Amino acid sequence: MADLSIEFCGVRFPNPFTLAAAPPTDSAELVARAFEAGWGGAILKTTSVETEVVDLVYPMMAGLDYEEKKLMGLENIDLISERHIGEVEQDVKALKKEYPDRVVGASIMGAKKEDWQELVRRLEAAGVDLIECSFSCPHGMPERGMGSTIGQDPELTERTARWVKEAAKRVPVVIKLTPQIADITAAARAVKRSGADGVCAINTLKSLIGIDLDTFVPYPNVDGYSTFGGYSGPAIKPVALRCVAEIAKAVDIPIAAVGGISTWRDAVEFLLVGATNIQLCTAVMRHGFRIIEDLIDGLDVYLEEKGMSSVRELVGKSLPYIVEHSRLSRKYKVVATINHEACIKDDLCYIACRDGGHQAIELGSDRLPRVDENKCKGCGMCAAVCPVYECIQLKPKVGVV
C-alpha cells in the first residue's frame, strides 16, 4: 500500500481525508465513529464563547436535483454549533485521549478580539491539534458582522487572523476563506501577512436554492419565509478547484481543500492543484462515514497505477499546466471523432452541434452522426453531452501543426 500520510501546517495526518466543520463533527460521539471508520482527521463544528447566542431554525436544508439525479447541490441555513466552547473543550480532550494518532481540529468564530483569543487559549489547553477560523459563512453570521463579512475584506482578514495567531502559542492557525470575493488570492495574501499558518478554501456559496411554484416561498420554508443560504455539494467543485489553484499559484501557504469533493478522483484533482489536506462534508451527510473506505482504496490504487509510493508526490503536479488564456496556443487544432460502434443514436451530439456549435455533425440514413471536418472547430460540446464514455473524442487534425 502507498504511504497516504501527509503533513498540513506541520501536523501529520495518517491520510489526507478530513471531516470539515459541519453537522457530522458536532459531537465527540460522531467524530469517534468517523475515526473508527478510518478518517484521518476532523474539524469540530464551529464553536463560540458561552455569551454568543446561537438560535437555529428548522428546516435548515434543501437540495437541488437535476435530471432525476438527487442532490447535485445542497443549500443550508444552518449557523455555528449550539454547543459552546465549554462542551467542545471536553470533546477535544476525549477524542485526543481515545485517538491520539488522529488529528482533532476545532473551528471557531468570535465577535471581537477577546472572544477569538479566549477560544484559542481554551482549545490549546484542551489539547487541540489545529485551529480553523471561519471568516467565510455566507448567511446568518454576516448580519452580526461575522463570517464572510470578515473574509470579503483583506484588511479585516489580516487583522482578525493576527489576533488569533497572537493567542496561539502551540498549534497552527488556519483561516477558512470565502469564495464571495473578487480575488481570493488577496485574502490568502492577507492571511500570509498575518502570520497565520494556512488557509482552507472554500466555504459555501451564498445562494437561493429554489422556489415553491405553488406557494411562492423559497426553500427551505420556515413558517412561510426563507432566506439566502450556503450552497455546497458536487455543483461547487469547479469553483473550489479554481480557488485552490489560484491560491497555490500565487501564495506560498499550505491549503486545505473543501467544496464539492465526493470521490477519490475529486480528491486527487485537489491534490494536483496544490492542496495538502482534503475536507468533505456534503458527501458524508449523504452517504455516511463509510465513504472513507472508497476514498482510501481509490487513492491507493491510483497511486499504485501511477507508480507513486506516496500521496505527497501528487501535490501541485498540475499547476504548471494552468496558464493565462493569452498563453494558450492558437495553432493547436482538433476535430471530433465518433466511435460508431459505441454510439447509441441518441442524437444529442447532432442537436448540440446544430443549435449550439458549428453545424458540423449530420445524421445519416442509419441515424449515425458523422463529422464534417471542414466545419468542425473542435469546440468539444458534442463530447460534453455524449453519455457514452469516450464515444466522442477530440483528436489533432491531420496535417495541422
GIVENNOR-V293941 format. One record per helix or strand of 2 or more residues. SS is the DSSP state (a for helix, b for strand). FROM is the first residue (numbers start at 1). TO is the last residue. Records with the same first field share a line. If there is no record, write none. Layout:
SS=FROM-TO / FROM-TO
//
This chain:
b=6-8 / 11-13 / 17-19 / 41-47 / 61-66 / 69-76 / 103-108 / 130-134 / 172-176 / 198-201 / 205-207 / 229-232 / 254-258 / 277-280 / 334-338 / 361-363 / 369-371 / 392-396
a=23-25 / 28-37 / 85-98 / 113-126 / 141-144 / 148-151 / 154-167 / 184-194 / 234-250 / 264-272 / 282-287 / 291-305 / 311-314 / 319-321 / 325-327 / 348-356 / 381-385
//
